[in-house]
Amino acid sequence: MTQLPSPEEVEAARSPKGGYSRAQLAAWGVPWPPPKGWKDELTERWKTARQDGAPPPPLPSPAPADFAQETRDFG
């Protein structure tokens, strides 16, 4: 089972530029690329685990290997 970080641990793991490494997200069970709302999901799972001691629900499955995300440069 993956380690559920506290909200404070999530914030402390940010890089100097404000991001998170793929390896760190994987350690928390977050797929790459991280889905929208992943931090809120981790926080809710952490709170739920602390309230009732039950294992948290699984995270959403990662994107398919052939998924291509377009990036746009508006700069």
All heavy atoms as a GROMACS GRO file, in nm:
protein
  581
    1MET      N    1   0.084  -0.118   0.000
    1MET     CA    2   0.000   0.000   0.000
    1MET      C    3   0.089   0.125   0.000
    1MET      O    4   0.193   0.128   0.063
    1MET     CB    5  -0.090  -0.001   0.123
    1MET     CG    6  -0.179   0.119   0.132
    1MET     SD    7  -0.299   0.093   0.262
    1MET     CE    8  -0.400   0.232   0.227
    2THR      N    9   0.046   0.227  -0.069
    2THR     CA   10   0.123   0.351  -0.076
    2THR      C   11   0.106   0.431   0.052
    2THR      O   12   0.006   0.421   0.121
    2THR     CB   13   0.079   0.436  -0.196
    2THR    OG1   14  -0.059   0.464  -0.183
    2THR    CG2   15   0.105   0.366  -0.327
    3GLN      N   16   0.204   0.512   0.081
    3GLN     CA   17   0.200   0.598   0.200
    3GLN      C   18   0.111   0.718   0.171
    3GLN      O   19   0.124   0.783   0.068
    3GLN     CB   20   0.341   0.645   0.231
    3GLN     CG   21   0.347   0.749   0.339
    3GLN     CD   22   0.480   0.822   0.343
    3GLN    OE1   23   0.569   0.792   0.269
    3GLN    NE2   24   0.490   0.917   0.432
    4LEU      N   25   0.020   0.745   0.263
    4LEU     CA   26  -0.064   0.864   0.249
    4LEU      C   27   0.000   0.979   0.324
    4LEU      O   28   0.014   0.974   0.446
    4LEU     CB   29  -0.204   0.839   0.306
    4LEU     CG   30  -0.298   0.760   0.217
    4LEU    CD1   31  -0.430   0.737   0.289
    4LEU    CD2   32  -0.322   0.832   0.088
    5PRO      N   33   0.042   1.082   0.254
    5PRO     CA   34   0.104   1.196   0.320
    5PRO      C   35  -0.001   1.290   0.379
    5PRO      O   36  -0.112   1.300   0.328
    5PRO     CB   37   0.179   1.264   0.206
    5PRO     CG   38   0.094   1.237   0.086
    5PRO     CD   39   0.039   1.097   0.108
    6SER      N   40   0.038   1.359   0.483
    6SER     CA   41  -0.049   1.462   0.539
    6SER      C   42  -0.045   1.582   0.445
    6SER      O   43   0.047   1.595   0.362
    6SER     CB   44   0.000   1.504   0.677
    6SER     OG   45   0.122   1.574   0.667
    7PRO      N   46  -0.141   1.672   0.454
    7PRO     CA   47  -0.136   1.793   0.371
    7PRO      C   48  -0.005   1.871   0.390
    7PRO      O   49   0.048   1.927   0.294
    7PRO     CB   50  -0.257   1.874   0.418
    7PRO     CG   51  -0.352   1.770   0.469
    7PRO     CD   52  -0.265   1.664   0.532
    8GLU      N   53   0.047   1.871   0.511
    8GLU     CA   54   0.173   1.941   0.538
    8GLU      C   55   0.290   1.873   0.466
    8GLU      O   56   0.379   1.939   0.414
    8GLU     CB   57   0.201   1.946   0.688
    8GLU     CG   58   0.102   2.030   0.766
    8GLU     CD   59  -0.031   1.959   0.794
    8GLU    OE1   60  -0.038   1.834   0.783
    8GLU    OE2   61  -0.128   2.029   0.824
    9GLU      N   62   0.289   1.739   0.463
    9GLU     CA   63   0.394   1.665   0.394
    9GLU      C   64   0.388   1.690   0.243
    9GLU      O   65   0.492   1.697   0.177
    9GLU     CB   66   0.382   1.515   0.423
    9GLU     CG   67   0.417   1.480   0.565
    9GLU     CD   68   0.384   1.336   0.600
    9GLU    OE1   69   0.278   1.286   0.559
    9GLU    OE2   70   0.467   1.274   0.669
   10VAL      N   71   0.268   1.702   0.190
   10VAL     CA   72   0.253   1.729   0.047
   10VAL      C   73   0.315   1.865   0.014
   10VAL      O   74   0.393   1.878  -0.081
   10VAL     CB   75   0.104   1.725   0.004
   10VAL    CG1   76   0.087   1.774  -0.138
   10VAL    CG2   77   0.049   1.583   0.018
   11GLU      N   78   0.283   1.965   0.092
   11GLU     CA   79   0.338   2.099   0.068
   11GLU      C   80   0.489   2.101   0.086
   11GLU      O   81   0.560   2.168   0.012
   11GLU     CB   82   0.270   2.202   0.157
   11GLU     CG   83   0.128   2.234   0.115
   11GLU     CD   84   0.116   2.277  -0.030
   11GLU    OE1   85   0.192   2.367  -0.075
   11GLU    OE2   86   0.031   2.221  -0.102
   12ALA      N   87   0.540   2.028   0.184
   12ALA     CA   88   0.683   2.026   0.211
   12ALA      C   89   0.762   1.959   0.099
   12ALA      O   90   0.882   1.984   0.083
   12ALA     CB   91   0.711   1.957   0.344
   13ALA      N   92   0.697   1.873   0.021
   13ALA     CA   93   0.765   1.799  -0.085
   13ALA      C   94   0.776   1.877  -0.215
   13ALA      O   95   0.835   1.829  -0.311
   13ALA     CB   96   0.693   1.666  -0.110
   14ARG      N   97   0.722   1.996  -0.219
   14ARG     CA   98   0.728   2.077  -0.342
   14ARG      C   99   0.872   2.113  -0.375
   14ARG      O  100   0.953   2.139  -0.288
   14ARG     CB  101   0.647   2.205  -0.326
   14ARG     CG  102   0.499   2.180  -0.313
   14ARG     CD  103   0.426   2.307  -0.292
   14ARG     NE  104   0.417   2.373  -0.421
   14ARG     CZ  105   0.318   2.453  -0.456
   14ARG    NH1  106   0.222   2.480  -0.372
   14ARG    NH2  107   0.317   2.508  -0.575
   15SER      N  108   0.900   2.118  -0.503
   15SER     CA  109   1.032   2.161  -0.548
   15SER      C  110   1.043   2.312  -0.532
   15SER      O  111   0.942   2.380  -0.511
   15SER     CB  112   1.053   2.123  -0.696
   15SER     OG  113   0.976   2.209  -0.778
   16PRO      N  114   1.163   2.367  -0.546
   16PRO     CA  115   1.178   2.513  -0.537
   16PRO      C  116   1.091   2.589  -0.639
   16PRO      O  117   1.051   2.701  -0.615
   16PRO     CB  118   1.326   2.536  -0.564
   16PRO     CG  119   1.391   2.410  -0.520
   16PRO     CD  120   1.292   2.301  -0.554
   17LYS      N  121   1.061   2.524  -0.752
   17LYS     CA  122   0.976   2.587  -0.853
   17LYS      C  123   0.828   2.562  -0.829
   17LYS      O  124   0.744   2.607  -0.905
   17LYS     CB  125   1.014   2.537  -0.992
   17LYS     CG  126   1.151   2.584  -1.038
   17LYS     CD  127   1.176   2.543  -1.181
   17LYS     CE  128   1.309   2.596  -1.230
   17LYS     NZ  129   1.333   2.561  -1.370
   18GLY      N  130   0.795   2.486  -0.726
   18GLY     CA  131   0.655   2.465  -0.690
   18GLY      C  132   0.591   2.339  -0.743
   18GLY      O  133   0.473   2.317  -0.725
   19GLY      N  134   0.669   2.253  -0.809
   19GLY     CA  135   0.614   2.130  -0.865
   19GLY      C  136   0.645   2.009  -0.781
   19GLY      O  137   0.700   2.018  -0.671
   20TYR      N  138   0.610   1.892  -0.834
   20TYR     CA  139   0.634   1.765  -0.768
   20TYR      C  140   0.698   1.670  -0.869
   20TYR      O  141   0.664   1.671  -0.987
   20TYR     CB  142   0.503   1.705  -0.719
   20TYR     CG  143   0.436   1.790  -0.615
   20TYR    CD1  144   0.348   1.891  -0.652
   20TYR    CD2  145   0.460   1.772  -0.481
   20TYR    CE1  146   0.288   1.972  -0.556
   20TYR    CE2  147   0.401   1.851  -0.385
   20TYR     CZ  148   0.315   1.950  -0.423
   20TYR     OH  149   0.255   2.030  -0.329
   21SER      N  150   0.788   1.587  -0.822
   21SER     CA  151   0.855   1.493  -0.912
   21SER      C  152   0.763   1.374  -0.941
   21SER      O  153   0.676   1.340  -0.861
   21SER     CB  154   0.986   1.442  -0.852
   21SER     OG  155   0.960   1.354  -0.744
   22ARG      N  156   0.787   1.315  -1.054
   22ARG     CA  157   0.711   1.196  -1.092
   22ARG      C  158   0.731   1.085  -0.988
   22ARG      O  159   0.637   1.016  -0.951
   22ARG     CB  160   0.758   1.149  -1.230
   22ARG     CG  161   0.687   1.025  -1.278
   22ARG     CD  162   0.739   0.982  -1.411
   22ARG     NE  163   0.658   1.046  -1.514
   22ARG     CZ  164   0.666   1.020  -1.643
   22ARG    NH1  165   0.756   0.934  -1.687
   22ARG    NH2  166   0.588   1.080  -1.728
   23ALA      N  167   0.854   1.072  -0.939
   23ALA     CA  168   0.884   0.968  -0.840
   23ALA      C  169   0.807   0.992  -0.709
   23ALA      O  170   0.756   0.898  -0.648
   23ALA     CB  171   1.034   0.962  -0.814
   24GLN      N  172   0.801   1.118  -0.666
   24GLN     CA  173   0.729   1.150  -0.543
   24GLN      C  174   0.581   1.121  -0.557
   24GLN      O  175   0.519   1.063  -0.469
   24GLN     CB  176   0.749   1.296  -0.505
   24GLN     CG  177   0.681   1.335  -0.376
   24GLN     CD  178   0.731   1.259  -0.257
   24GLN    OE1  179   0.842   1.280  -0.212
   24GLN    NE2  180   0.652   1.166  -0.206
   25LEU      N  181   0.524   1.160  -0.669
   25LEU     CA  182   0.382   1.132  -0.692
   25LEU      C  183   0.355   0.983  -0.696
   25LEU      O  184   0.257   0.935  -0.640
   25LEU     CB  185   0.335   1.200  -0.820
   25LEU     CG  186   0.334   1.353  -0.817
   25LEU    CD1  187   0.300   1.408  -0.955
   25LEU    CD2  188   0.240   1.406  -0.712
   26ALA      N  189   0.444   0.908  -0.759
   26ALA     CA  190   0.429   0.762  -0.766
   26ALA      C  191   0.432   0.701  -0.626
   26ALA      O  192   0.356   0.608  -0.596
   26ALA     CB  193   0.537   0.702  -0.854
   27ALA      N  194   0.519   0.753  -0.538
   27ALA     CA  195   0.527   0.702  -0.401
   27ALA      C  196   0.395   0.723  -0.326
   27ALA      O  197   0.361   0.646  -0.236
   27ALA     CB  198   0.641   0.769  -0.326
   28TRP      N  199   0.321   0.826  -0.364
   28TRP     CA  200   0.192   0.854  -0.303
   28TRP      C  201   0.077   0.786  -0.376
   28TRP      O  202  -0.038   0.800  -0.338
   28TRP     CB  203   0.167   1.005  -0.300
   28TRP     CG  204   0.260   1.081  -0.213
   28TRP    CD1  205   0.329   1.035  -0.104
   28TRP    CD2  206   0.292   1.219  -0.225
   28TRP    NE1  207   0.402   1.136  -0.049
   28TRP    CE2  208   0.382   1.251  -0.120
   28TRP    CE3  209   0.255   1.319  -0.313
   28TRP    CZ2  210   0.434   1.378  -0.103
   28TRP    CZ3  211   0.307   1.446  -0.295
   28TRP    CH2  212   0.395   1.475  -0.190
   29GLY      N  213   0.106   0.718  -0.486
   29GLY     CA  214   0.002   0.650  -0.562
   29GLY      C  215  -0.070   0.741  -0.661
   29GLY      O  216  -0.178   0.707  -0.708
   30VAL      N  217  -0.011   0.854  -0.693
   30VAL     CA  218  -0.072   0.949  -0.787
   30VAL      C  219  -0.020   0.918  -0.927
   30VAL      O  220   0.101   0.911  -0.948
   30VAL     CB  221  -0.039   1.095  -0.749
   30VAL    CG1  222  -0.097   1.192  -0.850
   30VAL    CG2  223  -0.090   1.126  -0.609
   31PRO      N  224  -0.108   0.896  -1.025
   31PRO     CA  225  -0.063   0.865  -1.161
   31PRO      C  226   0.002   0.985  -1.229
   31PRO      O  227  -0.013   1.100  -1.186
   31PRO     CB  228  -0.193   0.827  -1.234
   31PRO     CG  229  -0.300   0.895  -1.158
   31PRO     CD  230  -0.254   0.902  -1.015
   32TRP      N  231   0.078   0.956  -1.334
   32TRP     CA  232   0.142   1.061  -1.413
   32TRP      C  233   0.079   1.064  -1.549
   32TRP      O  234   0.065   0.960  -1.611
   32TRP     CB  235   0.292   1.034  -1.425
   32TRP     CG  236   0.363   1.149  -1.490
   32TRP    CD1  237   0.393   1.162  -1.621
   32TRP    CD2  238   0.409   1.268  -1.426
   32TRP    NE1  239   0.455   1.280  -1.644
   32TRP    CE2  240   0.467   1.349  -1.525
   32TRP    CE3  241   0.407   1.315  -1.296
   32TRP    CZ2  242   0.522   1.472  -1.498
   32TRP    CZ3  243   0.463   1.438  -1.270
   32TRP    CH2  244   0.520   1.514  -1.371
   33PRO      N  245   0.041   1.176  -1.602
   33PRO     CA  246   0.043   1.307  -1.538
   33PRO      C  247  -0.061   1.313  -1.427
   33PRO      O  248  -0.165   1.245  -1.435
   33PRO     CB  249   0.010   1.404  -1.651
   33PRO     CG  250  -0.066   1.323  -1.750
   33PRO     CD  251  -0.013   1.184  -1.739
   34PRO      N  252  -0.037   1.392  -1.324
   34PRO     CA  253  -0.131   1.396  -1.214
   34PRO      C  254  -0.265   1.455  -1.259
   34PRO      O  255  -0.268   1.556  -1.328
   34PRO     CB  256  -0.063   1.485  -1.110
   34PRO     CG  257   0.041   1.562  -1.184
   34PRO     CD  258   0.079   1.480  -1.304
   35PRO      N  259  -0.375   1.389  -1.223
   35PRO     CA  260  -0.506   1.441  -1.264
   35PRO      C  261  -0.545   1.566  -1.186
   35PRO      O  262  -0.493   1.591  -1.076
   35PRO     CB  263  -0.601   1.325  -1.231
   35PRO     CG  264  -0.533   1.250  -1.123
   35PRO     CD  265  -0.385   1.266  -1.148
   36LYS      N  266  -0.633   1.641  -1.242
   36LYS     CA  267  -0.683   1.761  -1.176
   36LYS      C  268  -0.744   1.721  -1.041
   36LYS      O  269  -0.816   1.622  -1.032
   36LYS     CB  270  -0.790   1.827  -1.264
   36LYS     CG  271  -0.843   1.956  -1.209
   36LYS     CD  272  -0.940   2.019  -1.306
   36LYS     CE  273  -0.991   2.150  -1.250
   36LYS     NZ  274  -1.080   2.218  -1.344
   37GLY      N  275  -0.710   1.797  -0.938
   37GLY     CA  276  -0.765   1.771  -0.806
   37GLY      C  277  -0.694   1.664  -0.726
   37GLY      O  278  -0.743   1.621  -0.621
   38TRP      N  279  -0.575   1.622  -0.769
   38TRP     CA  280  -0.506   1.512  -0.700
   38TRP      C  281  -0.470   1.547  -0.557
   38TRP      O  282  -0.477   1.462  -0.469
   38TRP     CB  283  -0.382   1.466  -0.778
   38TRP     CG  284  -0.270   1.566  -0.782
   38TRP    CD1  285  -0.248   1.662  -0.877
   38TRP    CD2  286  -0.164   1.581  -0.687
   38TRP    NE1  287  -0.136   1.734  -0.846
   38TRP    CE2  288  -0.082   1.687  -0.730
   38TRP    CE3  289  -0.131   1.515  -0.570
   38TRP    CZ2  290   0.030   1.728  -0.661
   38TRP    CZ3  291  -0.018   1.556  -0.500
   38TRP    CH2  292   0.061   1.661  -0.545
   39LYS      N  293  -0.434   1.674  -0.530
   39LYS     CA  294  -0.399   1.711  -0.392
   39LYS      C  295  -0.522   1.706  -0.301
   39LYS      O  296  -0.513   1.658  -0.188
   39LYS     CB  297  -0.336   1.851  -0.387
   39LYS     CG  298  -0.193   1.852  -0.436
   39LYS     CD  299  -0.118   1.975  -0.393
   39LYS     CE  300  -0.160   2.096  -0.470
   39LYS     NZ  301  -0.076   2.215  -0.439
   40ASP      N  302  -0.635   1.752  -0.350
   40ASP     CA  303  -0.757   1.745  -0.272
   40ASP      C  304  -0.796   1.600  -0.244
   40ASP      O  305  -0.840   1.566  -0.134
   40ASP     CB  306  -0.872   1.816  -0.343
   40ASP     CG  307  -0.852   1.966  -0.351
   40ASP    OD1  308  -0.779   2.022  -0.266
   40ASP    OD2  309  -0.909   2.028  -0.443
   41GLU      N  310  -0.777   1.514  -0.343
   41GLU     CA  311  -0.807   1.371  -0.327
   41GLU      C  312  -0.718   1.309  -0.219
   41GLU      O  313  -0.765   1.235  -0.133
   41GLU     CB  314  -0.789   1.298  -0.460
   41GLU     CG  315  -0.804   1.149  -0.453
   41GLU     CD  316  -0.946   1.103  -0.431
   41GLU    OE1  317  -1.039   1.180  -0.460
   41GLU    OE2  318  -0.965   0.990  -0.385
   42LEU      N  319  -0.588   1.340  -0.223
   42LEU     CA  320  -0.497   1.288  -0.121
   42LEU      C  321  -0.537   1.337   0.018
   42LEU      O  322  -0.536   1.261   0.115
   42LEU     CB  323  -0.353   1.330  -0.149
   42LEU     CG  324  -0.270   1.245  -0.242
   42LEU    CD1  325  -0.129   1.300  -0.254
   42LEU    CD2  326  -0.265   1.101  -0.198
   43THR      N  327  -0.572   1.464   0.028
   43THR     CA  328  -0.613   1.520   0.156
   43THR      C  329  -0.737   1.450   0.210
   43THR      O  330  -0.743   1.414   0.329
   43THR     CB  331  -0.638   1.672   0.143
   43THR    OG1  332  -0.516   1.735   0.103
   43THR    CG2  333  -0.685   1.731   0.274
   44GLU      N  334  -0.835   1.428   0.125
   44GLU     CA  335  -0.958   1.361   0.167
   44GLU      C  336  -0.930   1.218   0.211
   44GLU      O  337  -0.985   1.170   0.311
   44GLU     CB  338  -1.063   1.364   0.057
   44GLU     CG  339  -1.124   1.502   0.037
   44GLU     CD  340  -1.185   1.558   0.164
   44GLU    OE1  341  -1.261   1.487   0.233
   44GLU    OE2  342  -1.155   1.675   0.196
   45ARG      N  343  -0.846   1.148   0.135
   45ARG     CA  344  -0.810   1.010   0.172
   45ARG      C  345  -0.737   1.007   0.305
   45ARG      O  346  -0.760   0.920   0.388
   45ARG     CB  347  -0.726   0.946   0.061
   45ARG     CG  348  -0.805   0.916  -0.064
   45ARG     CD  349  -0.716   0.881  -0.183
   45ARG     NE  350  -0.601   0.802  -0.151
   45ARG     CZ  351  -0.593   0.670  -0.166
   45ARG    NH1  352  -0.695   0.603  -0.214
   45ARG    NH2  353  -0.484   0.605  -0.135
   46TRP      N  354  -0.648   1.103   0.327
   46TRP     CA  355  -0.573   1.111   0.452
   46TRP      C  356  -0.668   1.136   0.570
   46TRP      O  357  -0.658   1.072   0.673
   46TRP     CB  358  -0.467   1.221   0.441
   46TRP     CG  359  -0.380   1.235   0.560
   46TRP    CD1  360  -0.272   1.159   0.593
   46TRP    CD2  361  -0.393   1.332   0.665
   46TRP    NE1  362  -0.217   1.203   0.710
   46TRP    CE2  363  -0.290   1.309   0.757
   46TRP    CE3  364  -0.483   1.436   0.687
   46TRP    CZ2  365  -0.274   1.386   0.870
   46TRP    CZ3  366  -0.467   1.513   0.801
   46TRP    CH2  367  -0.363   1.487   0.891
   47LYS      N  368  -0.761   1.231   0.552
   47LYS     CA  369  -0.857   1.261   0.657
   47LYS      C  370  -0.945   1.141   0.688
   47LYS      O  371  -0.971   1.110   0.804
   47LYS     CB  372  -0.944   1.380   0.616
   47LYS     CG  373  -0.873   1.512   0.620
   47LYS     CD  374  -0.966   1.623   0.574
   47LYS     CE  375  -0.896   1.757   0.570
   47LYS     NZ  376  -0.985   1.864   0.520
   48THR      N  377  -0.992   1.073   0.584
   48THR     CA  378  -1.076   0.956   0.602
   48THR      C  379  -1.002   0.847   0.678
   48THR      O  380  -1.057   0.786   0.771
   48THR     CB  381  -1.124   0.901   0.467
   48THR    OG1  382  -1.199   1.003   0.400
   48THR    CG2  383  -1.210   0.777   0.483
   49ALA      N  384  -0.878   0.823   0.642
   49ALA     CA  385  -0.798   0.720   0.709
   49ALA      C  386  -0.777   0.755   0.856
   49ALA      O  387  -0.774   0.666   0.941
   49ALA     CB  388  -0.665   0.704   0.638
   50ARG      N  389  -0.764   0.882   0.888
   50ARG     CA  390  -0.743   0.924   1.027
   50ARG      C  391  -0.871   0.915   1.108
   50ARG      O  392  -0.867   0.891   1.227
   50ARG     CB  393  -0.689   1.068   1.034
   50ARG     CG  394  -0.554   1.089   0.970
   50ARG     CD  395  -0.451   0.995   1.031
   50ARG     NE  396  -0.324   0.995   0.962
   50ARG     CZ  397  -0.288   0.914   0.863
   50ARG    NH1  398  -0.371   0.827   0.815
   50ARG    NH2  399  -0.167   0.918   0.811
   51GLN      N  400  -0.986   0.935   1.045
   51GLN     CA  401  -1.113   0.936   1.116
   51GLN      C  402  -1.157   0.797   1.160
   51GLN      O  403  -1.198   0.777   1.273
   51GLN     CB  404  -1.223   0.998   1.031
   51GLN     CG  405  -1.209   1.148   1.018
   51GLN     CD  406  -1.313   1.205   0.922
   51GLN    OE1  407  -1.390   1.132   0.861
   51GLN    NE2  408  -1.312   1.336   0.908
   52ASP      N  409  -1.152   0.703   1.068
   52ASP     CA  410  -1.208   0.573   1.102
   52ASP      C  411  -1.109   0.457   1.095
   52ASP      O  412  -1.148   0.344   1.117
   52ASP     CB  413  -1.330   0.544   1.012
   52ASP     CG  414  -1.297   0.545   0.865
   52ASP    OD1  415  -1.179   0.538   0.829
   52ASP    OD2  416  -1.391   0.552   0.785
   53GLY      N  417  -0.985   0.482   1.061
   53GLY     CA  418  -0.886   0.376   1.056
   53GLY      C  419  -0.902   0.281   0.939
   53GLY      O  420  -0.824   0.190   0.922
   54ALA      N  421  -1.003   0.302   0.857
   54ALA     CA  422  -1.025   0.216   0.740
   54ALA      C  423  -0.929   0.255   0.629
   54ALA      O  424  -0.888   0.370   0.619
   54ALA     CB  425  -1.169   0.231   0.691
   55PRO      N  426  -0.894   0.160   0.544
   55PRO     CA  427  -0.807   0.195   0.432
   55PRO      C  428  -0.878   0.291   0.337
   55PRO      O  429  -0.998   0.278   0.316
   55PRO     CB  430  -0.776   0.062   0.363
   55PRO     CG  431  -0.880  -0.032   0.412
   55PRO     CD  432  -0.930   0.019   0.544
   56PRO      N  433  -0.806   0.388   0.283
   56PRO     CA  434  -0.868   0.484   0.193
   56PRO      C  435  -0.904   0.420   0.059
   56PRO      O  436  -0.847   0.318   0.021
   56PRO     CB  437  -0.760   0.590   0.175
   56PRO     CG  438  -0.633   0.520   0.205
   56PRO     CD  439  -0.665   0.413   0.305
   57PRO      N  440  -0.998   0.479  -0.013
   57PRO     CA  441  -1.033   0.425  -0.145
   57PRO      C  442  -0.917   0.442  -0.242
   57PRO      O  443  -0.833   0.530  -0.224
   57PRO     CB  444  -1.154   0.509  -0.187
   57PRO     CG  445  -1.143   0.634  -0.108
   57PRO     CD  446  -1.075   0.598   0.020
   58PRO      N  447  -0.911   0.359  -0.345
   58PRO     CA  448  -0.801   0.370  -0.442
   58PRO      C  449  -0.810   0.498  -0.523
   58PRO      O  450  -0.918   0.554  -0.544
   58PRO     CB  451  -0.819   0.247  -0.531
   58PRO     CG  452  -0.964   0.214  -0.519
   58PRO     CD  453  -1.005   0.254  -0.380
   59LEU      N  454  -0.694   0.545  -0.568
   59LEU     CA  455  -0.688   0.661  -0.655
   59LEU      C  456  -0.737   0.623  -0.794
   59LEU      O  457  -0.736   0.505  -0.830
   59LEU     CB  458  -0.545   0.713  -0.665
   59LEU     CG  459  -0.495   0.790  -0.544
   59LEU    CD1  460  -0.346   0.817  -0.558
   59LEU    CD2  461  -0.568   0.922  -0.530
   60PRO      N  462  -0.774   0.719  -0.877
   60PRO     CA  463  -0.813   0.688  -1.014
   60PRO      C  464  -0.698   0.622  -1.089
   60PRO      O  465  -0.581   0.644  -1.058
   60PRO     CB  466  -0.844   0.825  -1.075
   60PRO     CG  467  -0.852   0.920  -0.961
   60PRO     CD  468  -0.780   0.861  -0.846
   61SER      N  469  -0.733   0.539  -1.187
   61SER     CA  470  -0.630   0.471  -1.264
   61SER      C  471  -0.556   0.571  -1.352
   61SER      O  472  -0.611   0.674  -1.392
   61SER     CB  473  -0.692   0.361  -1.350
   61SER     OG  474  -0.787   0.417  -1.437
   62PRO      N  475  -0.428   0.542  -1.383
   62PRO     CA  476  -0.352   0.635  -1.466
   62PRO      C  477  -0.404   0.640  -1.610
   62PRO      O  478  -0.478   0.551  -1.654
   62PRO     CB  479  -0.210   0.578  -1.462
   62PRO     CG  480  -0.225   0.437  -1.420
   62PRO     CD  481  -0.352   0.427  -1.340
   63ALA      N  482  -0.363   0.743  -1.681
   63ALA     CA  483  -0.402   0.758  -1.821
   63ALA      C  484  -0.342   0.643  -1.902
   63ALA      O  485  -0.237   0.590  -1.869
   63ALA     CB  486  -0.353   0.891  -1.875
   64PRO      N  487  -0.409   0.602  -2.011
   64PRO     CA  488  -0.355   0.496  -2.097
   64PRO      C  489  -0.217   0.535  -2.151
   64PRO      O  490  -0.186   0.653  -2.167
   64PRO     CB  491  -0.456   0.486  -2.211
   64PRO     CG  492  -0.578   0.556  -2.164
   64PRO     CD  493  -0.536   0.653  -2.059
   65ALA      N  494  -0.136   0.434  -2.178
   65ALA     CA  495   0.001   0.457  -2.225
   65ALA      C  496   0.004   0.534  -2.357
   65ALA      O  497   0.098   0.609  -2.383
   65ALA     CB  498   0.074   0.324  -2.241
   66ASP      N  499  -0.099   0.518  -2.439
   66ASP     CA  500  -0.101   0.587  -2.568
   66ASP      C  501  -0.167   0.724  -2.561
   66ASP      O  502  -0.187   0.790  -2.662
   66ASP     CB  503  -0.170   0.501  -2.674
   66ASP     CG  504  -0.315   0.469  -2.638
   66ASP    OD1  505  -0.356   0.496  -2.524
   66ASP    OD2  506  -0.385   0.415  -2.725
   67PHE      N  507  -0.197   0.771  -2.440
   67PHE     CA  508  -0.257   0.902  -2.421
   67PHE      C  509  -0.156   1.010  -2.454
   67PHE      O  510  -0.044   1.008  -2.405
   67PHE     CB  511  -0.305   0.918  -2.276
   67PHE     CG  512  -0.360   1.055  -2.244
   67PHE    CD1  513  -0.487   1.091  -2.286
   67PHE    CD2  514  -0.285   1.147  -2.175
   67PHE    CE1  515  -0.537   1.216  -2.256
   67PHE    CE2  516  -0.336   1.272  -2.144
   67PHE     CZ  517  -0.461   1.307  -2.185
   68ALA      N  518  -0.194   1.101  -2.539
   68ALA     CA  519  -0.106   1.212  -2.577
   68ALA      C  520  -0.172   1.343  -2.534
   68ALA      O  521  -0.283   1.373  -2.578
   68ALA     CB  522  -0.078   1.211  -2.726
   69GLN      N  523  -0.104   1.417  -2.452
   69GLN     CA  524  -0.158   1.544  -2.407
   69GLN      C  525  -0.092   1.655  -2.484
   69GLN      O  526   0.028   1.668  -2.486
   69GLN     CB  527  -0.132   1.561  -2.258
   69GLN     CG  528  -0.191   1.688  -2.203
   69GLN     CD  529  -0.174   1.696  -2.052
   69GLN    OE1  530  -0.130   1.601  -1.989
   69GLN    NE2  531  -0.210   1.807  -1.995
   70GLU      N  532  -0.174   1.736  -2.548
   70GLU     CA  533  -0.120   1.849  -2.623
   70GLU      C  534  -0.080   1.958  -2.526
   70GLU      O  535  -0.142   1.978  -2.423
   70GLU     CB  536  -0.225   1.904  -2.719
   70GLU     CG  537  -0.254   1.816  -2.836
   70GLU     CD  538  -0.345   1.883  -2.935
   70GLU    OE1  539  -0.342   2.007  -2.944
   70GLU    OE2  540  -0.420   1.813  -3.003
   71THR      N  541   0.027   2.027  -2.562
   71THR     CA  542   0.065   2.143  -2.483
   71THR      C  543   0.062   2.264  -2.575
   71THR      O  544   0.094   2.255  -2.694
   71THR     CB  545   0.206   2.130  -2.423
   71THR    OG1  546   0.299   2.105  -2.527
   71THR    CG2  547   0.210   2.014  -2.323
   72ARG      N  548   0.022   2.372  -2.523
   72ARG     CA  549   0.013   2.495  -2.600
   72ARG      C  550   0.103   2.599  -2.537
   72ARG      O  551   0.108   2.612  -2.416
   72ARG     CB  552  -0.129   2.547  -2.603
   72ARG     CG  553  -0.227   2.442  -2.650
   72ARG     CD  554  -0.296   2.488  -2.771
   72ARG     NE  555  -0.400   2.392  -2.805
   72ARG     CZ  556  -0.409   2.339  -2.924
   72ARG    NH1  557  -0.325   2.370  -3.016
   72ARG    NH2  558  -0.505   2.252  -2.951
   73ASP      N  559   0.172   2.674  -2.619
   73ASP     CA  560   0.258   2.782  -2.570
   73ASP      C  561   0.192   2.914  -2.606
   73ASP      O  562   0.184   2.951  -2.722
   73ASP     CB  563   0.397   2.771  -2.632
   73ASP     CG  564   0.492   2.876  -2.577
   73ASP    OD1  565   0.454   2.949  -2.485
   73ASP    OD2  566   0.606   2.883  -2.626
   74PHE      N  567   0.143   2.981  -2.506
   74PHE     CA  568   0.077   3.108  -2.528
   74PHE      C  569   0.167   3.226  -2.499
   74PHE      O  570   0.122   3.337  -2.486
   74PHE     CB  571  -0.051   3.118  -2.443
   74PHE     CG  572  -0.156   3.018  -2.483
   74PHE    CD1  573  -0.175   2.904  -2.410
   74PHE    CD2  574  -0.234   3.040  -2.593
   74PHE    CE1  575  -0.272   2.811  -2.446
   74PHE    CE2  576  -0.331   2.949  -2.630
   74PHE     CZ  577  -0.351   2.834  -2.557
   75GLY      N  578   0.296   3.198  -2.484
   75GLY     CA  579   0.390   3.303  -2.446
   75GLY      C  580   0.443   3.379  -2.555
   75GLY      O  581   0.440   3.422  -2.654
   0.00000   0.00000   0.00000
